[in-house]
Amino acid sequence: MREDRQNNEVRPIKITPDYLTHPDGSVLIQCGETKVVVSVMIENKVPAFLRGKNKGWLSCEYSMLPGSTATRKVRDISRGKLDGRNSEISRLIGRSLRACIDLDKIGERTIWVDCDVLSADGGTRTTSITGAYIALEIAIKKYLKKNILTENPLISKICAVSVGRVNGVRLVDLDFKEDSNAEVDLNLVVNDKYEIIEIQGTGEKGTFTLDELNEFIKDAEVGIRDIFKYFEIVENYI
């Protein structure tokens, strides 16, 4: 049993809307000691493969700042190549967000989503997905208010949470210490209809059964319901 929270309980979440001045939408999202700044900026152009199709695109970039971890995280530009983990998480966030928006309704525009981890204590990808959706909703609602968009392209809200098995115990929303000792580590992205968008799961130090997978998903649903409660701040803000 955890000392500070229940096994199926997420860490306290704090959301600061419009954290940055210039983006169309932005948030600082804090999940325990994990802190991520997300910005959304919308450009009036699309990649070459979409030109002339009156359809938009959404792309994401994720990175961890040098001071986000206990030992300095080297910037990609210093390494001279993209960090494989950053690239994989960028694609995950992009796929997750494209599942919640009808890009046919934004015209020939590209939505750029940038997630920068200020402090990492486990769950940076899941926190980034949750924060990215909130920042996206802020940006879209501003465009609707300004009549730049005439129809809301958002299909559903989304959020993400981690779940795993540590020392034989199932836990929701793992912090770094728990994650680094997990026998099973799983990330779940879900919409507000409780439909699964994506599952990423692996037996880090063992295996798990199909029955256990279903139990992990049930545990994660409890955490997801709690995370969606925090979305009320956006509804009240805009």
Helices and strands as residue ranges (DSSP letters): E 13-17, E 25-31, E 34-43, G 48-50, E 57-64, G 66-68, H 76-79, H 84-98, G 103-105, E 110-119, H 124-145, E 158-166, E 169-172, H 176-180, E 182-191, E 196-202, H 210-229, H 232-237
